[in-house]
Amino acid sequence: MRTILILIKKEFLQVFRNPLLMSILIVAPMVQFMIFPFCADYEIKVLDIAFIDHDGSRITQDIIHSFDASDIFVSHGIIQNKKDAEKMIQHDKIDILVEFPNQFEEDLMNGEATRIAITANAINTTKAGIGVGYTQEIIGGYMQKFQEDNMFIASEEQIPARLNLSYIYWYNEQMNYKNLIVPGILVILVTLIGCYVTALNLVREKEIGTIEQVNVTPIRRWQFLIGKMIPFWILGMVEFIMGLFIMKLVFGITVQGSIPMLLGITAIYLLVMLGLGFFISSVSENQLQAMFIVLFLFIIFVLLSGLFTPTEGMPQWAHYTNYLNPMSFYMEVIKKVVLKGSAFVSVQTETIVLSVMAVIVNTGAILSYQEKSK
């Protein structure tokens, strides 16, 4: 035990004596944590829209003017022909084009089927999808009001049933993207501290030759790894706790579930990442190799974690791959505990899986290091 404590003290001294390393470990992640959520914005602030009106009726004019009341849409007015509209879309001057057919008002008043064509610039699929949704919402709202205002002209047999919809969004009432992206970015930063920094730190000692000095001492390999691991584990936990405070003070996001339970599961997740970092360092000859391996795995972990795209929509092979992705299990814990306030019974499967991963990865790291140091 005394040997491990001496190694921990030595590691902390190395960290605190290196201002650059301290900045990488603490300052840079916190700055990134406060900046990234404002950049990774799922909300659409501005949509450029234009219209082609083949009907020129009062109703089409009213629909066009209804877009002026929206803070999102910037109207470019009526375009005379489809060719000019296509050029504007091609040059990214408009995002949405709404086209009204001939006899639109007449067909509408006669109860006949009619259609409004909506064309979206889908070079940005997210923007196009949200833009079409907003457009349908405004047109649908106008048509509902039109139907209510003109109900008296229909015979009793023609009056359709009226249906009013109300929406309740559980766990994210305001549909604020920050409630999802902020905890997710905190997961990413904790992962980088656990895996990336530790991998580079151990490989650096290989390059400068201090590992060879350790190998000729009576220190056991597992003692050396634990002595290297605990300081970064502590720093990772400190960073996570600081992230929770920033999440509350800056973004107004409060952990709905048990904070001690969340810290406990985070501690297990950090052990997985630390073990993975040490394993990567043991199979890498230099920092460049370690960096490429970590970034390769990191990109896969993030893309499959469910932060940017729901895991339910992924192909079956991605679901199988995710069983090896610790970030996907931890991301699920973060969502359930932070947003839903779930109890341990709801996250016990993820906790067990992360615990098993921690044992396997760290055992592999020790065995690999022993093999390399022979």
Secondary structure, 3 states (H helix, E strand, C coil): CHHHHHHHHHHHHHHHCCHHHHHHHHHHHHHHHHHHHHHCCCCCCCEEEEEEECCCCHHHHHHHHHHHHCCCEEEEEECCCHHHHHHHHHCCCCCEEEEECCCHHHHHHCCCCCCCEEEECCCCHHHHHHHHHHHHHHHHHHHHHHHHHCHHHCCHHHCCCCCCCCCCCCCCCCCCCHHHHHHHHHHHHHHHHHHHHHHHHHHHHHHHCHHHHHHCCCCCHHHHHHHHHHHHHHHHHHHHHHHHHHHHHCCCCCCCCCHHHHHHHHHHHHHHHHHHHHHHHHHCCCHHHHHHHHHHHHHHHHHHCCCCCCHHHCCHHHHHHHCCCHHHHHHHHHHHHHHHCCCHHHHHHHHHHHHHHHHHHHHHHHHHHHHHHC
